[in-house]
Amino acid sequence: MSLFATFTAHVNRILDELSASGALPPELPRGNITVEPPRDASHGDLSTNAAMVLAKPAGTNPRALAGLLVPELQVIAGVAEVQIAGPGFINLRLDDGVWRDELRRIASEGARYGLSDIGNGRRVNVEYVSANPTGPMHMGHCRGAVVGDALATLLAAAGFAVTKEYYVNDAGSQVDTLARSAHLRYREALGEDIGEIPEGLYPGDYLKPVGALLAAEYGDRMVAAPEAEWLPVFREKTVAAMLDLIRHDLSLLGVRHDLFSSEADVVASGAADRALAALEAKGLAYEGILEAPKGKAPEDWEPVELTLFRSTNFGDDQDRPMKKSDGSWTYFGVDTAYHLQKLERSDELINIWGADHSGTVKRTQAAVAALAGREVLDVKIVQMVQLLRAGEPVKMSKRAGNFVTLADVVREVGKDVVRFIMLTKRPDTMLDFDFARVVEASKDNPVFYVQYAHARICSLKRKAAEAGLQAGDADLDLLDAEELALVRHASHYPRVVEAAALAHEPHRIAFFLYDLAAAFHALWNRGNDDPSRRFLIDGEPRLSAARLALASAIAQVIGNGLALMGVEAAEEMR
């Protein structure tokens, strides 16, 4: 339990006792009570809004209610001072012993420090990447892959039961185009001069190995065969090859899904019929005619009766077709069926989508809310990444088919750099990825700055070991106020993990680590001018051991946070 959770429990215990004594009404609503750091650190270490939240339902004013809480908070072990601020906030200042205990806790829990059971085993499905299986992963997919993977890891660390899923769009016209492109490369592998790739087909060289494999398996018997004979075979074989390529590229980024679900399998499973039946049973599906699209004259549009979902009941701007006029399913109809399948094995759904899918968010959330009877789908939109080299846009790759592959980027700068940089901004904002800047050794490069803090401490620990110093023997009473302030900063980590998990925002971990690294570097740098402020001091083994314990704890927290991001903690900078 984090320090903040511990004091939340104290606040609730005190409220229980005040209710039992009759000082407060029973069963006051406590859902909005928080215990968190005050906005201004000079006001103390913890702040609670309990009196502000409960005053009105308790029939009193906030400062009066705070006056009931303060005497009980003052007697809690580790509390040095309690003050009522402003209209009724309660600020607490903790004594130094609390931070020394927190330091010991970090050392004791190690890699478990920051883990939480707040998820209580709730089943969460995180669907991310889900790119069409028509080629290798490119940098347009990278950010969503990292955000989704880090979020899944974060949720698991917070006690949720997580399934990482990839939805394979293998039932649309794009996979027929892929099969035709592969057939062209198949003929090329047999020696035919295919010339320029016709417009509308996939031009990338990545299909050449697929063509060669098809040529080895089928010889020349599919060259003159009718399309109806070879298209389904080549579609299946090529999609499978592309999925192998996608899995390989994602593995370079450290991304591995638990489940690959097929759109074609969803259609064949009858899930769409079940989804439609469920909506009809709730009066949310009907046969009707959509209004003419805006901007088109009536003669350009023919009214057709369709099977529609009442998405306007859920805030959408129009009802959405589940079936086409020929009775086949729309993409929305199949997608609704897919989400029904996810609902049947999950309590909550999270989709990580690119910006090109933003227009479908409302209708998808409406369908899921209709099926589940409540809002259980959170959609995170991930904006584009602009690739730069020394400030100039990066040229596209003809080999890949006019895009930069994820694999090429990872091979150039490394998995850890790519993953960290993708989490340095909120995903709904644009991100510049400059090949020169992401590898430079400067404070302005967050991945270097955080890794350098961890590597610095690892170097310190090696030197301490050579001198025979051990952090476990440390007298933590020797740590001064500045050093304990660093522990105070590190103690926020478990709270940040829980808050980031509940908000579905893994970038909060990157922000926290950068701030913690900055605080550590500032403490380290005080020894540049004053040797007595260094972490290891000749002739001062007890003080050095105490500072070594502090540094080791900071390295542990940084390492734990990096692990949630899928980034290895560097032990030395190269």
Phi, psi and omega in degrees: 000131181289164178303321181290322176293324178298315181284334172297319178296321177298315180299316180294323178297316180296319178296321176300316182293321179292324177292319181296328181276351182090000179289335177229150176297153179285159172055044173290144180289122186247007187300333183260008178286135178231153167233116186211171177294141176294152181300324177254114184299338180290347181277350179141194183258329181225152176218139177234143178261015187307314182292325179294319184288320190265349187301310183297308179294338179275352179074034179219186177256157187301318183291327178292318179293321177301325178297333176284328184279323188304311181300326180285326179288327183295335185267002178286136180302133178095349180272121181266328185202143175229132181225147172268128183240145175055226185283352179153012173291150178244120179254136180240138172247131183260153180277169186297333180299328178298318183286327175293321176295322179294323177298316178295323180295317178300315180296321182289316184278334176056236183295344179274351181295124182102344177291151186218158173249020184299333179287339176053034176075009179299138184276120180239128175260122177249111178259126181210161188074278176045041178284152175302138184279057184246009179171182180290162176295136175240177187292346172292336179267341193298314186296316179296325178296316181290314181300314180296317182292317179294322178295319179298317179295318179298315180297319178298320178294336180266009172096011176271152173267109194252137169245125179262117190236146176237125180262119184267112178278081186247022182237003184262183182293337182295332179280335171292319176298321177298316180296320178293323177295320178293324178297323177295316178291330175297315179294323177298318180297335178274002175107359181283139174277107186271352179066208179290143178293125180301146178299138182102344175260164180280122189270350189298146178292347182298344178272352179298314177298327178294316177301320179295319178295319179294322178295320179294326183278322189248356183060218182259010187286347178262002182293309184260001181294149178297149182303323181300336180276315186269337187301310181296325180292312181293327178297311181298314183293319184288319176300317179299318179295320180294323178293323175298318179295318179296315179299318180297313181297318179294326179295330176297332179268000182079021183256125177222126181270152175279332190212132171249116181254138185260132175298320180298322178292325177299315180298315183289338186283344185085008181296328180295320177296320180293320179296316180296318179298321179295319179290321178298321180296335179263006181071026185249010176224143184202166174267124183200182181238128179285154174292156178298140178301145181295141176090359180247139177288152182307324182290345179272359186224134181249120179293128181229138177284130183229162171274117188243149174257135182282067181288342177295339176294343185243020174097000178286159184276348174201159175289154189243138180291131172269326180231152175277174182294337179274003178091352178281160183282141170284167176299321178298321179297316179291320180296322176297319178297319178299318179292329174298317178300319179293321179298328183290346179231014182217155174266329180223148179238139174229127176247131174255110186240154174284167184297335181289351179258005186298331181289345182257002184298309187297317182291323179292316178297324178296315180297318180293318178298322179295317181289320185274340185080009179195168180276111183232000182251122173252125179251123176257120179269128182251123181280169186291159174250128176262120180272129181229156171228107185056040176088352181257140179303141181280136178289149180287165182257115177295325180301321182277341183101051176067037168207162180267125184282149175301319182300318181296320181293315180297319180295329182281314187247347178099148181302315186295320178296313181300311183296315183296312184299324181295344182251014183269359174221158172303139184294341181272011174243153179296150182228129173266131177241099182261118184303328180286317186284329185287350178244003181282149181269085180208163178296334181285348177259102188299324182294319176295316187298318179287315179298322181295322177299314180294317181295323178301316182290322177298320176296319177300317181294324177294318178295321179296320180297321178296329180271000179080018180269142177228132182295331183294341180265011191286146170264099187289349176294345181279350180286138183269182186297319179297320182290320178291334176295328176292322175297318179303318178296313181296331183293345178285345187305310179301323178293320179297320179301311181296315182295320180294321179294314182292328179273353184059047184228082182294341179296341178299329179294317178298317179299315181298314182297321179297316180295320179294318178298318179298318179295320178294313180301322179297319179292320179297316187291344179294340178279353179294322182260336183231102182304336181288348181262003180287161182288322177244126183233126177301133178082002179233065185295324182291314178294319179298319179295322179294316179290329175296319177298319178298309182298320180298322179293320179294319177298323179296315181294317178299315179298320179296317180293318178297323179298321177297329179277353183078026182244133178284142179277119183290136176264343173204149180266132182242000000 
